[in-house]
Structures are given as C-alpha cells and as structure tokens.
C-alpha cells in the first residue's frame, strides 16, 4: 500500500463543554475516494473542516504529504493542496462571481494597484466551464444565483486550484441530478490523477456507489472503516445510529385518501418561465408531492404558495382568502420550510430560542403580552419533541449540525400550530435516523388532519410519502400519479424529461 497523503491522529475538538470529536484517527491514501457518514452531530464535518483549515483542533496532530500540517485558514489549505466545498453557504453575496472564485488571490490580476476585471472575468469564465456554467456572466453578483448555482461556483473555485485532496461536504443534496453527475465525474477524475477525495454525505446509496472506503462516525468517535468489499447497507445503518432502526421508514400504507376540502390553491399562476398558467390544489389531510428536475419551477411554486413570490398573474388562496404575502400566509396557518435553509429559513445570527419562537409569538402572547416563561416553554417543547441536539435554547443556531438546524426550522412551524406545511427539500442534509423521524412526523401530521406539500428532487421520498404526486416540467404540470404499491420511479421519470 502507498504512503498516506493525510494522517490525522488523536484529533479532538471541544466547543465549550460539547465534545465534537474525541481522539479520532483518520488516514487518507492517494487515489482514494473516502466517504464519511454518521448521524448529524457525529463529527464528520468537524474533522474534515479541521483538515481543510476552517478551524483548529483542540488536540491532536496532522501530517499532509509527509509533513506536519496546521493550515492557518481555508485559503492557506487550498493554496497548499486541500480544498473544501462546505455544506451550506460558501459564497459571499456582496461581490461578483469572479471575485468569489479568486477570493484571496485577486492580486494576480492587479497592476499598480488596479484590478484588471476583464482579465479576471475571462479567467473566471474558463473556471466556470469546468462545472458546465460557461454561459454565466462572472461579473454578476452571486446573489442572482440560486442555491445550486452558488454551490457549483464553490466547486469550480476549489477544483480549479487542482487540490491533492478534494473535500465535499454534503454538497450533492443542493444539486440536481445533472449537477450530481458533474461532481461524481470530478471525483473520478481526482482518483484517476492519483489524488484523493473526502466525501461527506447522508445518501448511503450514493456513498456505496462512489466511494472506495467508508468511515462511520458516531457522537464524535470513529466507529469503523470499511472497504468496498465490506459495504453492507444494514450494517452501516446500525453502525451509524448504534441501534437497529425500528418502525417504518416511509409510509407502509397505500390508502392515499384525504378530505375533499381544498385548503390551499394556486389558480392560473404565472411567474416568468418558472410558472406557466399553473393550477394546483392541496386538500385537507393530504400529503401532496411535487417533483421534477431542479429547474422545472417547483421551488418557485413553493415560494408562491407561501406569498414569498408575487405572481405576475393568477392568485393563491387559502380558505377562500387571497394570499398576498408571507404575513397573510402565516395568518392562515401556513408554514414554509425553504430548501435554502441558512439563507431563507433561519436567522443564523440568532439563537435556537429566537428562531423557533418567532413564528409562534401570537400563540404564546397572553392579553397581548409575551412572557419569557411562555416563550421558553414553547421552545423547550419543540427541542424535546424533535430531539434537537443542543446545549441550551440560547445556543446560536449557527453552531448546530445541518440536521439539527432543519429540526429547528420544523420546530418553528410546528410550534405555532401550522395547519398547512410547504416543505421544500425537507430532508436535505439530514441523516437516515433524522429522515425516518421526519417522515414519521409528516405522516402523523397527516393523520391529525394537517395538509403537507412536499417539494423534492428525491423521487423515492416523494413516492414513499405522497398521497398524490404531480410532476413539473418547464413551469407547468406534466403528469400526475396517485399512491399505489406498484408505483415506481420509472413510471414517474418519463414526465420529467
């Protein structure tokens, strides 16, 4: 076997009293695609971020290419051969795409203190072509891009520096199938060049398909590393959670029934190329799935139903009343979980308590007065019922893992007694145990008479949970199927392409 390219020994990381990593060893070899998997908060992102210079370890040592390794920053790490694409927002909104790509390295385009932006934009355009974005103007601000395209910019920035180790943290969940295939191809190219990949994902099928080796972490400890020949889905699941997963994953029934009452409706809705004369109804007690390719318009539909996108024509109604804004949507007990969690669903500068309670202030107010006690009780109830892993309610939400952030978003809308929930990619970036808990929660809410609209790029999720499934293509509905035991992905894909 060749010499390791990266050795991490006895790595520990403490955040106050919280132990994120407890004396973990990790070794990566040249030409290896090593997967990291574990429940949210298991430490997989933490150990990768230490290797990539995002944060220092509390204890332990590292060697990279045979030399002591202690990068001062992510920029320092990237310059010396380890580049990381982070799980959430990794671009800066106030500057151009080109400036994001060359952040920390813009001096190469400077002469006498002036930046040659034409030259920088041309270089950025060549880099963007690596991820199929050659038609994007690099002079534009990153704020004009959606989550997927911002993520592709990050990937292009890292891969253009030709790192010896390419660290991919939960990135594929933000991408369409086309985008996923692009990143798989980039990983294979790394391997072909005898370079390495650290690939963090909650998608076990994806990891088993792409990776050569797989390391399982749990509660900050390394549990086991497996070679490709040792991959076994059920064993890996059990190693992740430390127990056998009990109960149904998706729904086990094929009833698919719901009330005739329409609780939310869009009629002849139009919004540019994303919604074209679209009409759709959600019924009381229904789980309605909406699927399609990433650019089909389904994410815009979710925002329009919540009043966050003003239709150019047509209207959205709930209970016979027109929804004109997020405020009126909330007045009609509508909650919305955005795909872009850190930017649109959470206030990252605020605490767990503030994020959960903000939507439920009317519920806890007594005679117009909000008491701290009522607010704390509301938040503690959601933290407990959703098993949010945190130190205390006042902990900053930015310190939580991706899955626990998602639980906070759910808690915000469940805590204010939402009767209608619009869930855009609700299980993005969460582990298999949390996914199961969320699916069981969604099904329980259906049984309570609540109405749920699930927007997702995961067909298995939509087929597994929906009473009725509509497929969108080019801003319109291209097909509709109902729940049945015989329904499979092949029966749906034809409507998408």
Secondary structure, DSSP 8 states (H G I E B T S, - for coil): ---EEEEEEEEEEEETTEEEEEEEEEEEETT-EEEEE-STTSSHHHHHHHHTTSS--SEEEEEETTEE---SSHHHHHHHTEEEE-SS--S-TTSBHHHHHTTT-GGGGEETTEE-HHHHHHHHHHHHGGGT-TTS-TTSBGGGS-HHHHHHHHHHHHHTT--SEEEEES-GGGS-HHHHHHHHHHHHHHHHTT-EEEEE-S-HHHHHHH-SEEEEEETTEEEEEEEGGG--HHHHHHHHHSS---S-SS---------S-EEEEEEEEEETTTEEEEEEEEETT-EEEEE--GGGSHHHHHHHHTTSS--SEEEEEETTEE--SHHHHHHTTEEEE-SSIIIII--TTSBHHHHHHGGGHHHHEETTEE-HHHHHHHHHHHHHHTT---S-TTSBGGGS-HHHHHHHHHHHHHHTT-SEEEEESTTTT--HHHHHHHHHHHHHHHHTT-EEEEE-S-HHHHHHH-SEEEEEETTEEEEEEE--TT--THHHHHHH-
